[in-house]
Amino acid sequence: MRSTVNTYQAGTAIIQGYSATADGSGGYTDAYTASATVTARLAPLRGIEAERFLAGRVAFVQPNRITVPNTTVIDEKDRVVFDGV
């Protein structure tokens, strides 16, 4: 197990917390601010990659799994930036 985990890409993840601010016209503006920086590992989910139509174009999609310390708080609306990507 340890040898498999060591093959995953190790790096740093920045957790960006989501917030919505009223824009005064009945809508809102999305904003993300860095809320935590943690060590992380990124691994591709094998067998799920596929070509899909995104925004009217064919795109290759490769889902990944990110592993972070168990004390990390991530909400479903938050974003994770792994090593600047």
Rosetta silent file (secondary structure, phi, psi, omega in degrees, C-alpha in Angstrom):
SEQUENCE: MRSTVNTYQAGTAIIQGYSATADGSGGYTDAYTASATVTARLAPLRGIEAERFLAGRVAFVQPNRITVPNTTVIDEKDRVVFDGV
SCORE:     score description
SCORE:     0.000 S_00000001
   1 L     0.000  -45.650 -177.341    0.000    0.000    0.000 S_00000001
   2 H   -61.524  -39.817 -179.816    2.739    2.467    0.953 S_00000001
   3 H   -65.392  -35.374  176.984    4.558    1.967   -2.360 S_00000001
   4 H   -65.943  -45.502 -179.975    1.330    2.705   -4.261 S_00000001
   5 H   -62.960  -37.191 -178.794    0.707    5.877   -2.273 S_00000001
   6 H   -67.478  -19.614  178.227    4.275    7.038   -2.854 S_00000001
   7 H   -79.434  -16.674  178.506    3.735    6.940   -6.637 S_00000001
   8 L   -70.298  153.684 -178.413    0.998    9.584   -6.381 S_00000001
   9 E   -73.018  117.543  178.742    1.996   13.168   -7.016 S_00000001
  10 E   -91.712  146.859  179.858    2.834   14.822   -3.703 S_00000001
  11 E  -177.433 -154.273 -177.673    2.479   18.570   -3.277 S_00000001
  12 E  -119.756  136.205  177.630    0.621   21.427   -1.642 S_00000001
  13 E  -115.422  134.062  174.217   -3.109   22.114   -1.801 S_00000001
  14 E  -106.082  120.173  177.243   -4.678   25.503   -1.150 S_00000001
  15 E   -86.871  123.314  179.307   -8.274   25.281    0.019 S_00000001
  16 E  -108.129  115.451  179.822  -10.271   28.261   -1.242 S_00000001
  17 E   -75.942  140.426 -178.110  -13.432   28.973    0.731 S_00000001
  18 E   -90.698  142.280  170.642  -16.548   30.033   -1.180 S_00000001
  19 E  -147.921  149.503  177.950  -18.652   33.081   -0.388 S_00000001
  20 E  -119.155  132.571 -179.190  -21.464   34.871   -2.225 S_00000001
  21 E  -119.171  131.467  178.588  -21.981   38.632   -1.959 S_00000001
  22 E   -60.424  137.121 -178.771  -25.172   40.420   -3.011 S_00000001
  23 L   -97.353    1.759  177.827  -24.546   42.640   -6.044 S_00000001
  24 L    84.539   -4.623  179.643  -27.453   45.037   -5.365 S_00000001
  25 L  -116.679   17.956 -179.733  -29.351   43.982   -8.500 S_00000001
  26 L    92.912   -3.475  178.884  -30.956   40.843   -7.115 S_00000001
  27 L  -112.562 -162.639  178.198  -28.024   38.613   -7.957 S_00000001
  28 E  -149.397  163.773  178.986  -24.775   37.800   -6.296 S_00000001
  29 E  -115.267  128.293  177.295  -21.049   37.648   -6.960 S_00000001
  30 E   -79.758  143.466  177.154  -19.050   34.500   -6.242 S_00000001
  31 E  -143.738  145.621  177.067  -15.743   34.885   -4.437 S_00000001
  32 E  -127.393  131.741  177.301  -13.065   32.462   -3.288 S_00000001
  33 E  -129.352  143.757 -179.754  -10.465   33.235   -0.651 S_00000001
  34 E   -62.571  125.696 -179.478   -7.644   31.025    0.591 S_00000001
  35 E  -115.522  -18.538  178.839   -8.697   29.453    3.872 S_00000001
  36 E  -162.177  151.687  172.517   -6.037   26.755    4.369 S_00000001
  37 E  -126.588  124.318 -175.426   -2.812   25.381    2.912 S_00000001
  38 E  -136.168  158.944  170.868   -2.132   21.676    3.447 S_00000001
  39 E   -74.282  148.523 -176.215    0.109   18.904    2.152 S_00000001
  40 E  -153.978  165.864  173.291   -1.718   16.669   -0.303 S_00000001
  41 E  -129.475  141.262 -179.065   -1.402   13.855   -2.817 S_00000001
  42 E  -117.499  129.611 -179.399   -3.094   13.724   -6.214 S_00000001
  43 E  -136.336  135.140  177.259   -3.948   10.414   -7.926 S_00000001
  44 E   -70.596  144.696  173.529   -5.857    9.726  -11.151 S_00000001
  45 L   -88.220  111.557 -174.654   -9.001    7.590  -10.909 S_00000001
  46 L   -75.614  144.351  175.963   -8.303    4.831  -13.390 S_00000001
  47 L    84.700   -0.440 -178.043  -10.920    3.561  -15.804 S_00000001
  48 L  -110.381  -11.873 -177.839  -13.101    6.688  -15.602 S_00000001
  49 L   -61.779  147.525 -177.322  -11.306    8.913  -18.117 S_00000001
  50 E  -166.473  161.473  170.640  -13.355    9.775  -21.164 S_00000001
  51 E   -90.464  136.170 -179.019  -14.002   12.276  -23.906 S_00000001
  52 E  -139.424  159.866  174.564  -17.024   14.442  -23.209 S_00000001
  53 E   -87.013  118.911  177.237  -18.770   17.440  -24.698 S_00000001
  54 E  -127.654  122.428  179.429  -18.015   20.511  -22.596 S_00000001
  55 L    54.587   39.455  175.947  -19.186   23.943  -23.751 S_00000001
  56 L    78.583    6.523  179.749  -19.923   22.575  -27.213 S_00000001
  57 E  -127.603  155.065  175.926  -16.439   21.079  -27.682 S_00000001
  58 E   -80.111  130.607 -179.962  -14.981   17.632  -27.168 S_00000001
  59 E  -135.099  146.722  175.983  -12.722   17.562  -24.126 S_00000001
  60 E   -87.959  127.407 -178.013  -10.734   14.814  -22.410 S_00000001
  61 E  -114.600  124.910  176.719  -11.754   14.446  -18.766 S_00000001
  62 L  -124.278   98.032  178.536   -9.492   12.701  -16.238 S_00000001
  63 L   -64.296  148.659  178.997  -10.999   12.644  -12.734 S_00000001
  64 E  -130.839  158.157  173.150   -8.536   12.705   -9.842 S_00000001
  65 E  -113.344  131.430  177.146   -8.639   11.966   -6.129 S_00000001
  66 E  -109.503  132.819  179.809   -6.941   14.361   -3.760 S_00000001
  67 E  -111.854  124.990 -179.164   -5.875   13.091   -0.348 S_00000001
  68 L  -127.140  164.718  176.983   -5.445   15.646    2.454 S_00000001
  69 L   -56.301  147.943 -175.094   -4.939   15.348    6.228 S_00000001
  70 L   -69.224   -8.088  177.298   -8.094   14.205    8.029 S_00000001
  71 L   -91.904   -0.240 -178.678   -8.281   17.467    9.991 S_00000001
  72 L   -76.248  132.226  179.144   -8.751   19.499    6.787 S_00000001
  73 L  -101.674  119.802  177.921  -12.165   21.132    6.428 S_00000001
  74 L  -131.848  127.855  177.395  -13.492   21.276    2.843 S_00000001
  75 L   -96.695  158.759 -177.374  -17.060   22.231    1.916 S_00000001
  76 L   -62.652  -21.772  179.136  -18.738   21.101   -1.309 S_00000001
  77 L   -93.264   -7.423 -179.844  -18.646   24.666   -2.708 S_00000001
  78 L   -73.250  163.200  174.902  -14.960   25.211   -1.927 S_00000001
  79 E  -115.614  153.195  175.406  -12.185   24.908   -4.504 S_00000001
  80 E  -123.296  124.597  176.487   -8.862   23.119   -4.167 S_00000001
  81 E  -106.729  117.207 -178.185   -5.820   24.395   -6.036 S_00000001
  82 E  -101.906  118.786  179.990   -3.106   21.733   -6.197 S_00000001
  83 L    47.657   43.136  174.955    0.435   23.018   -6.797 S_00000001
  84 L    81.169    3.526 -179.196   -0.860   26.160   -8.503 S_00000001
  85 L  -107.728    0.000    0.000   -3.165   24.369  -10.974 S_00000001
